[in-house]
Amino acid sequence: MKQRGKSSGTKAMRVPVRERNRGGNFPRKAVCSWISSFIKLFITISLFVLLVYVYDRRIVYGFAREIGWLDNGISLSRDGQDTDNIKQIHTEEKENLHLRKANSVDGNIAIPEAEELEQETLLKQGGVGAVERRESEQTNRKHVLQVLTNTDKHPHLKTRFDVCMRSILEKSSADLHFFFVVDTASEKFILECLQQVTDEGVSKSKFQFTFLHIDVLGKKLLPYVGDLQAQLRGSHPYYTDAIFFLSMGIHQHILPPHVQRLVIMDTDLKFMSDIRFLFDHFDRFSDDNVMGIAHEQQPVYRHLFSLYRTQNKGTKVGDPPPNGRTGFNSGVMLLDFEKMRASQSYREILNVGFIQQYSEKYHFKGHLGDQDFFTLASMEHPELFYVLPCTWNKQLCIWWKDKGYESVFDLYFICPEPIHVYHGNCNTPIP
């Protein structure tokens, strides 16, 4: 009996299998409970952050760009709708991916197919997006190119760009497409600047923009301008990059095919008139004109051609306007791509032999990039150039006035007509 009692007692002390299993599952349930609580907390925080984003449009804009909304050209206003002034802030992230990918592979710009390059207008209405494609807008849109780099090292460049863009957009009656040649820091700044302009409702018309990275574009230009650059860049380190000869090669099918007329401008400008009237000057080109460009408004080329002038008394080379061969300033240029490609004379001056021959003839050593090239070319082929009125590039720099040219300075500098564009070259303040 004792044995049976002992055995019975032993059985009574055993933990049932169901109880042991329950005790073994307890930690697992606790972990699941903690995970569930964490997920709920994460969702709550995410919703709160999203509400903050929605409240501030600028943050929404940055967020939208990060997650890829702007790949489709979405531009949100503070209430979530597209603005009237900008149907699209098109950063062309797709194009940038092509450019940067090409840069990492072979250094060439891979321009997307025409279909990819069509600009899209996304109209957000009640959360429903409708994409509009209008080929006629591609033709009617005015195209502008500007170079802006090193804004992280030279903050005053930001101020100049802001003044320039506001002066253009607040007066323009034309729909504009800007091509901005940038580095990384300047791309970020331009996005911030144009977002601010949008917030303030500065622009009276639509505008779009595309970024072209300076390193990639420079490599694309090099086969067209590299040899010419070597002849003209002189010793000034500022003009050693191919980008300063951009206007000489940009017509070589580098931009999308619908871009047939392009205005290249410096960023130290202030527009006093509607930029549409500047584009009207394309229609004033003669059959031989391939570009429009204003005279240099200082005796720069009087000085650079001084040896030739000494040896050729009575020459008009370097003389002031209206009858002299004054030379040009590239702060504002009008390029007709179709005419540049079709002109036999223009193709000839792009030959290195031309530069070598006439650099020797005129004892010319350039140091100002593309404007030196166009100035030298105009000595032999003035018919290629439509002379843009001084009112569309009123240069304010007076550096040469006290360099021995006081007596003739005003013959170059004075522009008697109402000014449409001020050019604050050599960091001159703009009125």
C-alpha positions in Angstrom: 0.0 0.0 0.0 2.9 2.3 0.7 4.3 1.7 -2.6 0.9 2.5 -4.2 0.5 5.6 -2.1 3.9 6.8 -3.0 3.2 6.1 -6.6 -0.1 8.0 -6.3 1.6 10.9 -4.6 4.1 11.1 -7.4 1.4 11.3 -10.0 -0.3 14.1 -8.1 2.8 16.3 -8.2 3.2 16.2 -12.0 2.5 19.3 -14.0 -0.1 18.6 -16.7 1.2 18.7 -20.2 -1.3 21.5 -21.1 0.0 23.7 -18.2 3.6 23.1 -19.3 2.8 24.2 -22.8 1.0 27.2 -21.6 4.0 28.3 -19.6 6.3 27.7 -22.6 4.2 29.9 -24.9 4.0 32.9 -22.5 7.3 34.7 -23.7 6.2 34.3 -27.4 2.9 36.0 -26.8 4.7 38.8 -24.9 7.0 39.4 -27.9 4.0 39.4 -30.3 2.3 41.9 -28.1 5.3 44.2 -28.0 5.7 44.0 -31.8 2.0 44.9 -32.2 2.4 47.9 -29.9 5.5 49.1 -31.7 3.7 48.9 -35.1 0.8 50.9 -33.8 3.2 53.5 -32.4 5.1 53.6 -35.7 1.8 54.1 -37.6 0.7 56.9 -35.2 4.0 58.7 -35.5 4.0 58.3 -39.3 0.5 59.8 -39.6 1.6 62.7 -37.4 4.7 63.4 -39.5 2.6 63.2 -42.7 0.2 65.8 -41.3 3.1 68.1 -40.7 4.3 67.5 -44.3 0.8 68.3 -45.6 0.7 71.5 -43.6 3.9 72.9 -45.1 4.0 72.8 -48.9 7.7 73.2 -49.1 8.2 70.0 -47.0 5.7 68.3 -49.2 7.6 69.3 -52.3 10.8 67.9 -50.9 9.0 64.7 -49.8 7.3 64.3 -53.2 10.7 64.7 -54.9 12.3 62.1 -52.7 9.6 59.4 -53.3 9.6 60.1 -57.0 6.3 62.1 -57.6 8.3 64.8 -59.4 9.5 62.2 -62.0 6.0 62.7 -63.4 6.1 66.5 -63.1 3.9 67.0 -60.1 4.1 70.4 -58.5 2.0 70.8 -55.3 0.7 74.1 -54.0 0.0 74.6 -50.3 -3.5 73.2 -50.6 -2.4 70.2 -52.7 -3.4 71.6 -56.0 -1.2 72.7 -58.9 -0.6 76.4 -59.1 -1.9 78.5 -62.0 1.5 80.0 -62.7 3.3 76.7 -62.8 1.4 73.7 -64.2 4.5 71.8 -63.6 7.9 72.2 -61.9 9.6 69.6 -64.0 13.0 68.8 -62.7 13.5 66.1 -65.3 14.7 63.6 -62.8 14.4 60.9 -65.5 16.7 62.9 -67.7 19.1 63.4 -64.9 19.2 59.7 -64.2 20.1 59.2 -67.9 22.8 61.8 -67.7 24.4 60.6 -64.5 24.2 57.0 -65.5 25.9 57.8 -68.7 28.6 59.8 -66.9 29.4 56.8 -64.7 29.7 54.5 -67.7 31.3 56.4 -70.6 31.0 60.1 -69.9 28.5 60.7 -72.7 25.1 62.3 -72.4 22.4 59.8 -73.2 19.5 61.9 -74.4 16.2 60.0 -73.8 13.9 59.3 -76.7 11.7 62.1 -77.9 8.7 60.5 -76.2 10.5 60.6 -72.8 11.5 64.2 -73.4 7.9 65.4 -74.0 7.0 67.7 -71.2 4.0 66.5 -69.1 1.5 68.8 -67.4 -0.1 67.1 -64.4 -3.3 68.7 -63.2 -4.4 67.6 -59.8 -8.1 67.9 -59.3 -9.7 66.3 -56.3 -6.9 63.7 -56.1 -7.3 62.6 -59.8 -4.3 63.3 -62.0 -4.9 64.1 -65.7 -1.8 64.2 -68.0 -1.9 66.7 -70.8 0.5 66.5 -73.8 0.5 69.3 -76.2 3.0 69.2 -79.0 2.1 72.7 -80.1 3.3 73.9 -76.7 6.7 72.4 -77.4 7.0 74.6 -80.5 5.6 77.7 -78.9 7.5 77.5 -75.7 10.6 79.8 -75.4 13.9 78.1 -74.4 16.5 79.6 -72.2 19.8 78.2 -71.0 21.8 79.5 -68.0 24.9 78.2 -66.2 25.0 78.4 -62.4 27.7 76.6 -60.4 29.7 77.0 -57.2 26.9 78.6 -55.3 28.2 76.9 -52.2 31.5 78.7 -52.5 30.2 82.0 -53.7 26.9 82.9 -52.0 26.5 86.2 -54.0 25.8 84.1 -57.0 22.5 83.0 -55.3 21.4 86.6 -55.0 22.2 87.4 -58.6 20.3 84.3 -59.8 17.3 85.2 -57.7 17.1 88.7 -59.0 17.5 87.5 -62.6 14.7 84.9 -62.3 12.3 87.1 -60.6 12.8 89.9 -63.1 12.1 87.4 -66.0 9.2 85.6 -64.5 7.3 88.6 -63.2 7.2 90.2 -66.6 7.1 87.3 -69.0 4.0 86.7 -71.1 5.6 83.7 -72.8 5.7 80.1 -71.5 9.4 79.4 -70.8 11.5 76.3 -70.5 14.8 76.8 -68.7 17.9 74.5 -69.1 20.1 75.0 -66.1 23.7 73.8 -66.3 24.5 73.0 -62.6 26.6 71.2 -60.1 24.9 69.4 -57.2 24.9 72.4 -54.8 23.5 74.8 -57.4 20.8 72.3 -58.4 19.6 72.2 -54.8 19.6 76.0 -54.6 17.7 76.5 -57.8 14.9 74.1 -56.6 14.6 76.1 -53.4 14.7 79.4 -55.2 12.0 78.4 -57.7 9.9 76.9 -55.1 10.0 80.2 -53.2 9.1 82.0 -56.4 6.2 79.7 -56.9 5.0 80.1 -53.3 4.9 83.9 -53.8 3.1 83.7 -57.1 5.7 85.8 -58.9 5.4 84.2 -62.3 2.6 85.4 -64.7 3.1 82.5 -67.1 4.0 78.8 -67.1 7.5 77.7 -66.8 9.4 74.4 -66.8 13.0 73.5 -66.2 15.6 70.8 -66.9 18.9 70.3 -65.1 22.1 69.4 -67.1 25.0 68.4 -64.9 28.1 70.5 -65.8 30.6 67.6 -65.8 28.5 65.5 -68.1 27.7 68.3 -70.4 31.3 69.4 -70.5 32.3 65.9 -71.7 29.6 65.9 -74.3 30.8 69.3 -75.6 34.5 68.5 -75.6 34.6 66.7 -79.0 33.1 69.8 -80.6 34.9 72.6 -78.8 38.0 71.1 -77.3 40.5 72.0 -80.1 39.0 75.5 -80.4 39.1 75.9 -76.6 42.9 75.1 -76.7 43.4 78.0 -79.1 41.3 80.6 -77.3 41.4 80.0 -73.6 44.6 81.9 -73.0 46.2 81.7 -69.5 43.1 82.7 -67.4 42.2 79.6 -65.3 38.5 80.8 -65.1 38.0 80.0 -68.8 39.7 76.6 -69.0 36.5 74.6 -68.8 34.7 73.5 -72.0 31.5 74.9 -70.5 32.7 78.5 -71.3 32.6 77.5 -75.0 29.1 75.9 -74.7 27.5 78.3 -77.2 29.8 77.1 -79.9 28.7 73.4 -79.7 25.3 73.3 -78.1 23.6 73.2 -81.5 25.1 69.8 -82.2 22.0 67.9 -81.2 22.8 68.0 -77.5 19.4 69.4 -76.4 16.0 67.8 -77.3 15.1 68.0 -81.0 12.2 70.4 -80.4 14.6 73.0 -79.2 15.4 75.0 -82.4 15.9 78.5 -80.9 17.7 79.1 -77.7 18.6 82.2 -75.7 21.8 81.7 -73.6 22.1 84.2 -70.8 24.4 85.0 -67.9 22.8 85.0 -64.4 23.9 88.5 -63.5 21.0 90.1 -65.5 17.9 92.1 -64.6 15.1 92.2 -67.0 13.1 95.5 -67.3 10.9 94.2 -70.1 9.0 91.1 -71.2 11.5 88.4 -72.4 9.1 87.6 -75.2 10.3 90.8 -77.0 13.8 89.5 -76.8 12.8 86.3 -78.7 11.1 88.6 -81.3 14.6 89.5 -82.5 15.0 86.0 -84.0 12.5 87.1 -86.7 14.8 90.0 -87.6 17.7 87.7 -88.6 18.9 88.0 -92.2 19.3 84.9 -94.2 23.0 84.7 -93.3 22.6 85.5 -89.6 22.9 82.4 -87.4 23.0 84.1 -84.0 22.2 87.4 -82.3 24.7 89.0 -79.9 25.3 92.6 -78.6 28.5 94.6 -78.9 31.0 94.7 -76.0 30.4 98.0 -74.3 34.0 98.6 -73.1 37.1 99.0 -75.3 38.1 95.4 -74.5 38.9 94.5 -78.1 40.4 97.9 -78.9 43.0 96.7 -76.4 43.3 93.1 -77.5 43.6 94.1 -81.1 46.0 96.9 -80.3 49.0 95.4 -82.1 47.0 94.8 -85.3 45.6 98.4 -85.0 49.1 99.8 -84.7 50.2 97.9 -87.8 47.0 98.7 -89.8 46.3 102.4 -89.4 42.7 103.4 -90.2 41.3 99.9 -89.5 37.8 99.6 -88.0 38.9 96.5 -86.0 38.3 97.3 -82.4 36.6 100.7 -83.1 33.3 101.6 -81.3 29.9 101.2 -82.9 28.0 102.0 -85.0 30.6 101.6 -87.8 33.5 99.8 -86.0 34.1 96.1 -85.6 33.7 96.4 -81.9 33.6 92.8 -80.7 30.9 91.1 -78.8 29.7 90.4 -75.3 28.2 86.9 -74.7 26.0 87.9 -71.7 22.9 87.5 -73.9 23.0 85.3 -77.1 20.3 84.2 -79.5 21.1 80.9 -81.2 19.2 79.6 -84.2 20.2 75.9 -84.3 18.8 75.1 -87.7 20.7 78.0 -89.3 23.9 77.2 -87.4 23.8 73.6 -88.7 22.9 74.7 -92.3 25.5 77.5 -92.6 28.7 76.5 -94.5 30.4 79.6 -93.3 29.6 78.8 -89.7 31.0 75.3 -90.1 34.2 76.8 -91.6 34.8 79.0 -88.6 34.5 76.0 -86.2 37.6 74.6 -87.9 40.8 74.8 -85.8 42.6 76.0 -88.9 40.4 79.1 -89.1 41.2 80.1 -85.5 44.9 79.5 -86.0 45.1 81.5 -89.3 43.1 84.5 -88.0 44.5 84.5 -84.5 47.9 85.0 -86.2 46.6 87.6 -88.7 45.0 89.7 -86.0 47.7 89.0 -83.3 44.8 87.9 -81.1 45.1 86.1 -77.8 41.7 85.4 -76.3 40.9 85.1 -72.7 37.1 85.5 -72.4 35.8 82.1 -73.7 33.2 82.0 -76.4 32.8 85.7 -76.9 36.4 85.9 -78.0 35.7 83.2 -80.6 32.6 85.1 -82.0 34.5 88.4 -82.0 37.4 86.9 -84.0 35.0 85.2 -86.4 33.1 88.5 -86.9 36.2 90.1 -88.2 36.1 87.8 -91.3 32.4 86.8 -91.3 30.3 89.7 -89.9 27.3 88.4 -91.9 26.9 85.5 -89.5 25.9 87.8 -86.6 22.8 89.8 -86.0 23.8 92.7 -83.8 21.5 92.7 -80.8 20.7 96.3 -79.7 22.6 97.4 -76.6 19.3 97.8 -74.8 19.0 94.1 -74.5 22.4 93.7 -72.9 23.3 97.0 -71.1 26.6 96.1 -69.6 27.5 98.1 -66.4 31.1 97.2 -65.9 33.5 100.2 -66.2 36.8 98.4 -65.4 38.5 99.6 -68.6 37.6 103.3 -68.1 40.7 104.1 -66.0 43.1 101.8 -67.9 44.1 104.5 -70.5 40.8 104.6 -72.4 39.0 107.5 -70.7 38.8 109.6 -73.9 37.0 106.9 -75.9 35.2 105.0 -73.2 31.8 106.5 -73.6 31.8 105.8 -77.3 31.5 102.1 -76.3 29.6 102.5 -73.1 26.7 104.8 -73.8 23.4 103.2 -74.8 20.9 106.0 -75.4 17.7 104.0 -75.7 15.4 102.7 -72.8 17.0 99.7 -71.2 15.4 96.2 -71.4 18.1 94.2 -69.7 20.8 95.3 -67.3 24.0 93.2 -67.1 25.9 93.6 -63.9 29.2 92.1 -65.3 32.3 92.2 -63.2 30.1 92.2 -60.1 28.7 95.7 -60.8 25.6 96.6 -58.9 22.4 96.7 -60.9 20.0 99.6 -60.5 
